[in-house]
Amino acid sequence: MKKRNILLALSLFCAIMASAQNGDRKFSAYAVGFYNLENLFDTCHDEGKNDYEYLPTGTNRWNALKYEHKLRNMSKVLSEMGTDKLPGVGCALIGVSEVENARALDDLVAQEPLRARNFKYVHVEGPDRRGVDCAMLYNPALFTVIDYTLYPYVQELEKDSAYYTRGFLTVKGRMAGEDIGVIVCHWPSRASDGFYRESGARQVKVIKDRLLSENPAIKIFVMGDMNDDPTNKSMTKELSCKSEIRKTGDGDMYNPWYNILVKKGTGTLLYDGAWNLFDQIVMTPNLLDRKDKKDYSTLTFWQNQIFRRDYLIQLDGQYKGGPKRTHAGGVWLDGYSDHLPVVVYLLKEQK
């Protein structure tokens, strides 16, 4: 056990310190991610929740074997996210959606790849009728949680007042010696009109602006399954996300995924043969090098990626070429998720 902990500590130290170098300048790198876990349900019924399809007697015949495989598969992906730039370390924090409860999260972080890095989580039970929540996993060696709140999604239309959906998990903490805010979202699905996602964006903007008014130095990530593309009104207008760093004003957010969808034509989920990019991480301007000074004296956005591995892609059938799902057509595929994860990388110069 001591040997494993020493090796882990050495790996963590080397990966963070062996970042980009430019002459005598040295930089530390950090990774932040998001992943829709696609129905990480345990096998027990939660009172008041419509989780019946994920019970041993339900339509998915969700039993201990399938649950254990799902945990193993999810932990594999989560532990590998961010390792393209930070081998052996991965992400400092990862927002997740579609997780049923704290019991499922306990079982998830107990999986060896995450337990080896001592991953913890933040979660507040939400009001969603199916029982799926957002949460945030984090490596306490890299990120310290200070406070967290689940802000409810408030229906703007009176006719919807009895309908409850996912709220906005808001976490305040410290990373690389700086104040960080994370808002994890799972906006209403495309079964609903775009108005409901635009409403979610308006509410997230209020939370983001409130955090900044309380602490102008806080650096904020809004992340999640938005159920909208970077090009949709919820992102471009209501959350005021810009596709270029130089065009990102003080009250805006920067969306590094816009051009990946528009110019590269790729995304995080495949529908009717076309890519969507619903899974996004956007950030406040104080995380940007807007004047291209290559300063990096504080945490600064460096790169972003859609995390892909061959094992995450379906090789045949109706969903060929897209993410390998847990189920398809009523058949258990022992897959991962119908979404691909996303990661952003940050740099900070070492003093």
C-alpha positions, 0 to 999 in steps of 0.5 A: 500500500505504501509503495502504491501511494509513493508511486501515485504521488511521484506520478502526480508530481511529475505530470503536473510539473512536466508541463509545457516549457518555454525557455526558462519558463515552466508551467503547471497544467490542470484538466477539467472535464464533463461526462454524461454517464447515461443512466448510472442507476443502482438496482434498488427503487428510490421512493418517489422516483420513476426508476422502475426500468432500472430494476431487476424486474424492469424493462432493462432487467437491470441486475447486479452484473449489469450494474457492476459492469456499468461502474467498471466502464464508467470508472475506466473512462473517468480515470482516463479523461485528461491523461492525454496531457497529464498521464497518470493524473487526469482531471482535477475535477469532472462534472457528471450527469445522469447519476441516480444517487449518492449510493451509486456515487459511493460505488463509483468512486470505490472502483479501483481507477478512481480509488487509487487517486482518492476521488471524492464527490459533491452531490445534492439529491435533486427533484428530477422525476426519474431520479437522475442528478448532476454531481461533481467528482474531484481529486482532493490533491488538486481541488479543494471544495469550499462550499456547494449549493443545488439551485433549483430549475424554476419554471418560468411558465405557470402551467409548468409549475408542477414539473420538476427537473434537474437543478444547477449544482454549484461548487466553490473551491480552490485549484492552483491557489485560485478561487474556482466556481463550477456550475454543473448542468443537465438542461431539459431534453429535446422532447421539450421546446427550446424555450426550456433550455433558454430558460435554464441558460438565463437562470445559470447566467444569474448564478454566474453573475452572482458568484462574480459579484460576490468575488470578482476574482472567481474563475467560473466553468459552466459545464454539462449536457445542455441538450443544445449545440453551441450554435443554439440560442440558449448558448449564444444569446442567453448565456452570451457565449462567444466562439472566439477569445478576442470577441469575449467581453467582460460579461460574456463566456467563451465557448471553445466547442463552437468551432469544433462543431461548425468547422470540424463537423464533429461532436459528442453524440450522434443522431440520425447520422449527424453529430451534435455537441451537447456536452460543453464546458464554457468559461468566464473571461478571467480564464482567457488570454484575451490579448495573446500575451502568453502571460499564464501568471494565473490559471489560463485556458490552453486547449480543449478536446472531445475525449475519444477512445476506440472502445467508446465507439460502436462498431456496428448496428444502428448506432455504428460510428457513434458512442457505444451505449449501455443499451440499444434497441432493448439489447444490453451492449455492455457499453459506456454512454451515448455521449462522449466526454469533454476536457479543457486544459489550463496552464499556470506558470510556476514561480 
